[in-house]
């Protein structure tokens, strides 16, 4: 691995910020930022505009705060959390 490092949002395996998928669990590591539209590594804030990448599930029975997911769905209940879809 080269470049800056972080951890996979799913399995916590160390990954490069340039990696597209986690080599351990296969999770997609980039999403489109809902604020600026740039593709960014899944972490607390967008690498480009610094907007938060946390979303709150809109399902009235869930309402959990979580990092935006590549599939745009709540990782707890499966409800749609964003209209932005991965490539």
C-alpha positions as CSV (number, residue, x, y, z in Angstrom):
1,X,0.0,0.0,0.0
2,X,1.1,3.5,-0.7
3,X,-0.2,7.0,0.2
4,X,-2.3,8.0,3.1
5,X,-3.9,5.3,5.3
6,X,-7.2,4.8,7.1
7,X,-9.3,1.8,8.0
8,X,-12.1,0.0,6.2
9,X,-15.5,1.3,7.5
10,X,-16.7,-2.3,7.7
11,X,-13.9,-4.6,9.0
12,X,-11.4,-2.0,10.3
13,X,-8.6,-3.4,8.1
14,X,-5.9,-0.8,7.3
15,X,-6.4,0.5,3.8
16,X,-4.9,3.2,1.6
17,X,-7.2,6.2,0.9
18,X,-6.7,5.3,-2.8
19,X,-8.0,1.7,-2.5
20,X,-11.4,1.2,-4.2
21,X,-12.4,-1.9,-2.2
22,X,-11.2,-3.5,1.0
23,X,-8.8,-6.4,0.3
24,X,-10.1,-8.2,3.4
25,X,-13.9,-7.9,3.3
26,X,-14.6,-6.5,-0.2
27,X,-16.4,-3.4,1.0
28,X,-16.6,-0.4,-1.4
29,X,-14.4,2.3,0.1
30,X,-15.6,5.4,-1.9
31,X,-18.9,7.2,-2.2
32,X,-20.0,10.4,-3.9
33,X,-20.2,13.3,-1.4
34,X,-23.8,14.5,-1.2
35,X,-22.6,18.1,-0.8
36,X,-20.0,18.6,-3.5
37,X,-20.5,15.5,-5.7
38,X,-16.8,14.5,-5.6
39,X,-15.9,10.8,-5.1
40,X,-14.4,10.5,-1.7
41,X,-13.1,7.9,0.7
42,X,-15.7,6.9,3.3
43,X,-14.6,8.7,6.5
44,X,-16.1,11.3,8.8
45,X,-15.8,14.1,6.3
46,X,-15.4,14.6,2.5
47,X,-11.8,14.9,1.4
48,X,-12.7,17.8,-0.8
49,X,-15.3,20.0,0.8
50,X,-15.1,18.7,4.4
51,X,-18.8,18.2,4.7
52,X,-19.9,15.5,7.1
53,X,-20.5,12.0,5.6
54,X,-22.8,11.0,8.4
55,X,-26.5,10.5,7.7
56,X,-29.4,9.8,9.9
57,X,-31.7,7.0,8.8
58,X,-35.1,8.5,7.8
59,X,-37.0,5.4,9.0
60,X,-39.1,6.5,12.1
61,X,-38.3,3.2,13.9
62,X,-34.6,3.4,13.3
63,X,-33.2,7.0,13.2
64,X,-29.6,5.7,13.7
65,X,-26.7,8.0,12.7
66,X,-24.1,6.3,10.5
67,X,-21.5,6.9,7.8
68,X,-23.0,7.2,4.4
69,X,-23.0,3.8,2.7
70,X,-22.1,3.1,-0.9
71,X,-25.5,1.5,-1.5
72,X,-27.4,4.4,0.0
73,X,-29.1,2.2,2.5
74,X,-29.2,2.1,6.3
75,X,-26.8,-0.5,7.6
76,X,-29.2,-1.3,10.5
77,X,-32.6,-1.5,8.9
78,X,-32.0,-1.2,5.1
79,X,-34.1,1.9,4.5
80,X,-32.9,4.3,1.7
81,X,-30.7,7.0,3.3
82,X,-29.6,8.9,0.2
83,X,-30.4,9.2,-3.5
84,X,-26.7,9.1,-4.4
85,X,-25.7,5.8,-5.9
86,X,-22.2,4.3,-6.3
87,X,-20.5,4.0,-9.7
